[in-house]
Amino acid sequence: MKNILYSSFIVWFLAFHITVNGQSQKQRIIITSDGEIDDECSMVRFLLYANEWDVEGIVTSSSQYHWHGHKWAGDDWIDPYLEAYAKVYPNLIEHSKDYPTPQYLKSINFLGNVESEGEMDSITPGSTHIANVLLDESDDRPIWIQAWGGTNTIARALKTIEEKHFDKMAYVAKKLRFFFIWEQDDTYQSYIRPHWGKYNIPTIISDQFWAVAYQWDKIMPSDKQKYFKSEWMKANILEDHGPLCSLYEAYKGGNDKEGFIAGDAKSKGDFRSEGDSPAFIYTIPTGLRSMESPDFGGWGGRYIHVRENTWLDPVPQADYHYPEGRWYTKTAWGRNYMREEYPKNIDLMNAYFKPLTRWADALQNDFAARADWCVKPYGEANHPPIVKLTSPLDIEAKPGSKIKLSAKGTMDPDGDQLNYSWWQYQEADTFDGKIEITNAHKRNISLIVPKNVKKGENIHIVCEVTDNGTPKLTRYQRIIVTIK
């Protein structure tokens, strides 16, 4: 899918990429969650990466699946996770001083709108907190609000702003960024889109998340499956990794609590589901520059511009028409395929979920390293390499010209040996063709820009660097070659 022009990339870049004195700054994040089993799993991973962002809110909300009296995890379901975080915090800060204190995380944990699916009439502590953060004019940086469940508490916060601070709506909208795991109630369509749509708030709505949700064992490629199996999970996450990881809700055998039947290969101790994790995984700074445009692609998936301000999953069917309304369990392509067609046309399934599954081994190894940080001193744990290139990350070139690139300056904080892999991210290109990279597994490479490339088209080259530590960790830099 190459239906978006580079000019749109620049618009997204200007809206999303925040720098101060030339340095990339942390993303601001508020999460809302309905406390489903996979939210609980996602919470463990989220807390292990809390040093990567400015976390400004953890809010419990409802969804079409969970609310008071219906499969409800409890108003205080997050508390044990924050208590466990407090116990491992002294070890975590040996690896990064940027981990927020347990006291701070507890201070931004609020209960939102949970009485019923889509309820947004009540002003709640959670909705009030979101509104206050958005109205705060002391910090103009963009803020990602993630819906792991329904959007109703977010909608209530925005309605409060509309009712009480109408003159601030444009200011608030300018800061807002949305990442929704489906639309798990109707409040985005019934309130947010009609009342705030004119501000074109950048919005990603994900269905690719199903690759790491309850049917991962059907979707994940065979060479990635071992990173989700019981043996790997027990060795790297579930056992001997401290109180936070011990809370991780791995698969317990039989039918899943959420009603999905396990595949034949699923067994006790296997990865269960982290359907909500792509919402924050998308914002982990890996060097892939995925924050600059949703269709660049990164650990949290790749998305295309479908309408207005909205970015959805790339459907691998030329004649596919996206629904005008909600993108959720009844309409989203991937969920419908898994429910109605699997395992027919499995190549389509693989293509649809590839933007997320392609990173699964790197993602899980990174998770394992963070689990180690809970219990190991700095010198006994692994830390990701730091990838530096000698060239700018944005290059202009003419058709037929030769480009030399070097990762000189790349280093590993643990002194590990580094392995290099340079590759073309063709799905992200606007050039519809393949290039050859000379010495693609060396630190220094070269390539020839094809003669048939057109002015304004671009080619994405990824420098992927993996250390030889335990577990092996990977980071990247992406070079975008634009044809002049």
N, C-alpha and C positions, 0 to 999 in steps of 0.2 A: 504494500500500500504506500504510494508515494504521492498522495493527493494534497500535500500541503507545501507551499512555496517557502523558500528560505526567508523571505521577508517576514513571514509569520513566526519563524524561529526567533528573529530579532525582537519582535513585539513581545514574545514570551520571555526572552532574555531580559529585556528592560524591565518587565514586570516582576521577575522572579529572582534574578541574580543579584545578590546584595554584596557589595564590597565597601570596605572602609580603608582608605589609604592603600588601595590595591590588593587588600587581603580579603578572602572570602570569610564571611561571618557565619556564625551559627544560625540555623533556622529556629524560629520560634514555633512552638507546637502546643496545641490543646487537643487532647483526645477525649472522645466520648465513647462509652462502651456499655453494652447491655449485659455483660457478665456471663455470656454463654461459655461453655466449656472451652471453645477455641479462643475466646477472649482471655480466659485464665491462662492458657498456654502462651498466648501472645504477650500477656503482661509480664511474664518471666523474661522473655527476650527483650521486651521494651525497656525494662528496668536495667538490664545489662548494657544497654546502649544509651542510657540517659545522659551520659557525659557528652554525647555528640550534639545535643540540642539545648536550647533554652526552653525547658518544659514549663509551661505556664498554666496548665490546668489538667486535672484528671477527673473526669465527670462521668458518673453513672447515669445512663439513659435507658429508655426502653427500646423495643423494636417490634416488628411484626411477629417475632418468635417468643419474646420474653417481656413480661411486665409483671407488676404486682399480682400475685395469685396465679400466674401462668408461667410455669417453668422458671421461676424467679430464683436467682442465686443469692438474694439477700441484699439489703441496702448497704451492708458493710462488707461485701464480698472481697473488696480490694485490701482491706485492713491486714489480713495475714501476709499478703505479699509485701506490703510496705514494712511490716514488722520483720519479715525475713530479710528484706533489703537492708534494714538497719543493722542486722547481725553480720552481713557480709561487707557492708560499707567500708569498715576499716581496712579490709584487704583490697577492695576495689580501688581505693584512692592511692594505693601503692602503684597502680598501673596507669591511672589518670587522675590528676587533681581536679578535673572538671566534673566529676560526679557530684550531683546535688546532694545536700545533706538529707538524711531521712526526715528531719524535722521540717525542712522546706517542702518536701513532697507531700507530707501529711497535711501541711497548711493549704495546699492547693487541691486537695481531694474533696469533691463535693457531690452531693446527691442532686440529680437533675429531675427531669420529668419522667416518672416511671409508673404512673397509675394505670396507664393503658396504652395500647398501640397508638402512636401518633398524637397522644395528648399533648397539647401545647397551650392550653388556657392558663394553667397555673404558673405564676412566677416562683421559681424554685431557687435554692442556693446555687445550684449548678448553672442555671440560666443567668442568674444575676452575676455570677463570677465571669462568665464568658462575656457578657455585655460590658462589665467594668474593664476587662482587659482590652476589649476593642475600642472603648471610648477613651482610654488613657492616652493623652496626647504627648506624654513624656517619651514615648517610644513609637516612632513611625515605621519601624521595620515591619515587613509583611509577616503574617502569622498564619500557619497552616492549622486549620481545624479539621480534624479527622472524625468521621463517623464510622466506628466499628460496628455499631448497631444502627438504630434509627436516627433520623435527622431532627427529631422533634424538639430536643432541648436546645439545639442550635437555632432552630426556627423561633422558639420562644425568646431566646436572647435577642435575636434580630427584630422581633416584633416589639419588644420592650424599647429598643433603640428607636424604632420607627414611631412609636407612640409618645415617647418622652423626650427624644433627642432627634427630631426629624431633620434638623439642620445639620446633624453630624453623619447622616446616612452616607453621603458621598465620601467623606473622610474614612469612615469605617470600611466601606466597600473597597477602597483603594488598598487597604492593608490585607484584605481577606484572600485566602486561598483555601479551596476545599478539596479533600480527598475522601470519597465515600466508598465503602465496601458494599456494593449494591445500594439501592435506595430502599432501606429496610422499614420504611413507612412512607406515607404519601405526602409528607409535609414539605419536601423539596418542590414537588410539583404544585401543591395546593397553596403554599404560602411563599417560600423563598423565591422561586422562579418568577411568579407574577409580580411580587413586590420589590424584588432586588435585581431582577433580570436586566433592567436597563443599565446597570453598572458593569455588566459583563465580568463578574467575578470569576476568575479562572477556576474551573471545576473538573476534576478527574473522577470518573465513576468506574469502578473496577469490577469486572467479572473474571479476569485472569486469576484472581485470588483462589479460585477453585482448585488450581493446581497444587496448592498447599493446604487445602481444606480436606473434608472428610473422604474424598475419593482420590487422594494423591496416589494411592497404590495402583490406580488404573491409568493415571495421567502421566506420572513421572517416567522419563525414559529409563530403560533397564539399567544403564550404566550409572544412574543417579540413585537408584532404589536403596542401595546399601546404607546411604546416609540417613535413612529414615527408619531402618529396621531396628529391632529390639537390641541386637548385639551392639550396634553403634551407639544407640541412644543410651543404653545403660552405661557403657564405658565412658561416654563423653559428656553426658548431661545428668542422668538420673541418679547415679550412684557416686558417692564420695566427692560431691561438688558443692556441699554446703546446704544450708536450710532453704535458700531461695530456689535453687534448682530441684531440690527434693519435693517442692510443691508442684512441679510440672506435671500436668495431667496427661501422662502417656496413655496409650490404648490399654484397656483393662481386660479385653477379651469379650467374645460374644458380640451382640449388637451394640452399636454405639449409643450413648445416651440421647443423642439428637435424632435417632431413628434411622441412621444409615447403616446398611449391612456391610460388614467388612468384606474386602476381596479375599480370595482363597489364601493369599500369601500373608495376610495380616495376622499378627499374633500379639500376645500380651507383651507390653513394653515398647511396642512400635510407636512411632510418631502418630499422634491422633489427628490433630488439625490445628492450624494457625491461620485460618482464613483472613483474620484481620491484620496480620503482620505486614503485608505489602504496603499498607497505609503509611507506616513509619519507616519500613525498609527503604521505601522510595527516597526518603530524605537522608539516609546514611551517606556521609561524604566519602565515596569510594574513588573519586577521580573520573568517573564516567560522564560527568557533566549533565546527568539526567535532569537536574533541576532547571536547566536552561530551556528545555522544551520537552513536553511529555513524549513526543515521538522520537527523541534521541534514544530512549531505552536505557534501562539500568536494572539493578537488583529488584526493584519493585514493579517491574513490567514496562511495557511500552504501549502508548496510547495515541490515537489519532483524532484530529479535529473533526467533529461530526456536525455540530451546529452551534451557532452563537458562541457562547463561552465554554462549551462542553466538549470534553475529550473522553472517548470510549475505547474499548478494546478493538484492535484491528481484526475484522472478520475476514477469513481467507476465501471469500466467495465474491466474485466480481459483480454478481447481480443482487447482492444482499442489500436490503433496505432497513436501516435502523428505525426502531419505533420512535414515535414522536414524544411519548411520555416516559414512564419509569423504565429504568434499566435495572432489572431485578430478577428474582428467581423465575418468574413466569415469562420474561421476555428476553433475557440475556442469552446470547448465542451459545456460550459454553455450557451453561447450566441446562439449557434445553437439549443440547447435543447429548450430554451425559445421561439425561433422563430418558430421551426418546430414541436415540440412534446408536449410541455406543454398543458394540465396537465397529459399526459400519463406518466406511470412509475415515479410517483412523488417521490417515495422513493429514486430513483437515484438522482433526483434534490436535495432532502434534504441532502443526503450524500455528494454531490459535494460541496454545499455551507456551510455545517456545520462548516468547519474550520474557517469561518468568522462569521456566524450567531450565533454560540454558545456564543459569547462574547457581543452580541448586547446590552443587558440590562446594563451590566457594562460599556460599552463604552458610551452609551447615558447618563447614570447618571454622568459619568466623565465629559462629555461635559457640562451638566447642571451646575456642580460645577464650571467649568471654566467661564461660563456665569455669575454666581454669583460673581466671583472675579472681574468682570468689574464694579460692583456697590456696593458691600458690603465690610465693613471693615473686617479685618482678623477674629475677634472674632465672627462675625455673619455668616460666610461662613464655608463650610466644606472642609477638606483636607484629602487626602488618608492616610490610615494606613501605617506604616513602618514595613515590615515583616522581622523578623530575626529568624534564626534557630540556635540551639546549635550545630548541626552537620555540617560537610562539605556538599557542594551541590553535590559533586561527591563521591560516596561510592562504594567500592568493597565488594562483599558478595558471599558466597558459597550457592549452592542449599540447601534448607531446613533450612537455618539459620534464626534467628529472628532479626529483625531490629527495634530499638526504635528511634522515631523522636520526637523532641520537638520544638515548636515555642516560647519558653520562650525568652523574650527579645523583642517580638513584641509589638509595642506601637502605639497609635493614637495621633497625634499632638493636637487634639481638646479634648482629654480625653473621647472620645466616647467609648461605649461598643463595644466589638469585637466579631464577630461570625466566627468560624473556619469550614472549610470543606476541608478534604484531599481526593484526588481522583487520580485514575490511568488514565493517558492520553494514552490510548491504541493505538490510531492511531500513536503516536510518538514512541512507543516501537518497538524494534526489536524482543522481546519475544511475541509470538503469543498465549497469554493466559491471564487469569484474575486472579487478586490477591484479597485477602480479607484484608481490613484495619480495625483494632480494634479501637473503639472510634474515628471514622472518623470525628466527629463533636466536638472534644475536642482539647485543645491546645497540648496535648501529645498523640501520637498514637504509635501503633506497627503493624508490618506485618510479615508474614512468606514468605520467598522466596520459590516459588514452587520448588519441587524436580525435575521436568522435564525440568527446564530451562537449556539452554546449555551455555557452556563457551563462553564468548564474547558477549552474548546477553545482552540487557539492558532493564530496566523498568523505566518509568518516573512517578514520584509521584509529584503531585501539591498540595502545601499548599495554599489554597485560603482563604483570610481574608477580611471580609466585616464589615464596621462599621455601627452604627445605626444612623448616622447623616442624614441630609437632604441636598441633596440627598445621598443615601447610596453609599459609595465608596469602591472599591475593589482593592487590590493588592495581589501579589503572591510571592512564591518562588518555584522553581522546583528542586527536587532531582533526580539525575540520578543514579540508582543502576546498576552497571556493574558486571556481573557474572565472577568470577575467577575460 
